[in-house]
Amino acid sequence: MYPNSKTRIQKELQELQKNKEFVVEMVGDDLFHWKGTLNGPADTVYSEGKFTIDIQIPANYPYHPPTMKFDTKIWHPNMSSQTGAIC
């Protein structure tokens, strides 16, 4: 783990939790595993939906990006229909 990565991740989580457009929470006590929930955008076929995203933050963050995948089944050309991974 890189120095100050925990501090940075905690700060980023606190900032994200201030946003009213979506919800982001840690999974249990694991600072490196989050779940995010967002509403579908208005005026689209997704407008009535709630979508959950699984976010894994690597120990070498910010030098390597988090991996994210949709837990909610969704069809989109930039997402794997099998795993929910964002392509």
Solvent accessible surface area in square Angstrom, and as a share of the most:
residue,aa,sasa,rsa
1,M,130,0.58
2,Y,90,0.34
3,P,114,0.72
4,N,119,0.61
5,S,2,0.02
6,K,102,0.43
7,T,88,0.51
8,R,111,0.40
9,I,1,0.01
10,Q,91,0.40
11,K,132,0.56
12,E,50,0.23
13,L,15,0.08
14,Q,114,0.51
15,E,95,0.42
16,L,62,0.31
17,Q,87,0.39
18,K,134,0.57
19,N,58,0.29
20,K,186,0.79
21,E,133,0.60
22,F,60,0.25
23,V,82,0.47
24,V,9,0.05
25,E,99,0.44
26,M,70,0.31
27,V,52,0.30
28,G,63,0.60
29,D,142,0.74
30,D,66,0.34
31,L,19,0.10
32,F,36,0.15
33,H,34,0.15
34,W,12,0.04
35,K,68,0.29
36,G,5,0.05
37,T,42,0.24
38,L,61,0.30
39,N,85,0.44
40,G,9,0.08
41,P,80,0.50
42,A,81,0.63
43,D,146,0.76
44,T,59,0.34
45,V,142,0.82
46,Y,66,0.25
47,S,44,0.29
48,E,167,0.75
49,G,22,0.22
50,K,136,0.58
51,F,20,0.08
52,T,40,0.23
53,I,16,0.08
54,D,13,0.07
55,I,19,0.10
56,Q,77,0.34
57,I,12,0.06
58,P,38,0.24
59,A,55,0.43
60,N,45,0.23
61,Y,28,0.11
62,P,52,0.33
63,Y,149,0.57
64,H,94,0.42
65,P,101,0.63
66,P,47,0.30
67,T,92,0.53
68,M,81,0.36
69,K,83,0.35
70,F,27,0.11
71,D,64,0.33
72,T,42,0.24
73,K,167,0.71
74,I,35,0.18
75,W,175,0.62
76,H,65,0.29
77,P,97,0.61
78,N,86,0.44
79,M,29,0.13
80,S,31,0.20
81,S,67,0.43
82,Q,154,0.69
83,T,83,0.48
84,G,11,0.11
85,A,39,0.30
86,I,78,0.40
87,C,118,0.71
